[in-house]
Amino acid sequence: MLVLTRKNRESVVIGRPDEMQVVLEITILEIEGGRVRLGFEADTRMPIHRREVWDRICNGEVAANGAANGNGAVSGGSTPNGAAARGTTAAAARTAARDRSGD
């Protein structure tokens, strides 16, 4: 496991060095108390989920699109630009979009 230290508004990127393409950018949006809010930027076709949701998808308890398979799971909503919130609340996605735009 790679362990990195980041401050508020700093990012980590995951990419393909052979293509010089960023595949995923993770930004620290807020650090408050014992909680850290993260923002994820990736192609909307790339699934991004919290680990517990991913495990439920892999176990067939939740469809990959977030639809419940009888176990009460809910989808993540959408951001103002239409990208799926993927594992975060719609409010956090709106905050991430606002932070990216500089508002």
C-alpha positions, 0 to 999 in steps of 0.5 A: 500500500502506498501511503501519502500525506496531503493537505487541504486542496492538494491532489493525488493523480493516478494515470498511465505514464505511457500515455501521459494521461490522468485516469483518476484525480483525488483531491482533499476537499475538507478536513474537519474533526476526524473526517476527510472529504475527498473529491474524485475526477475521472471519466464517467464510465469509470466506476468509483464506489466506497469499498462497502458498496463495491463489496456489495456489488461484487456479491450481487447485492447491488447492481453496478448502476446503484439500483438495489437488489432487495437490500435497500441500497441507493444510488449516488445521485448526480453532479451539476455537470451530469456525472454520477456522484459515485459513492458520495452524496449529491451535496459533496459532488456539488461542492466538488464541482463548485470547488473546481470552478473556483466559486 
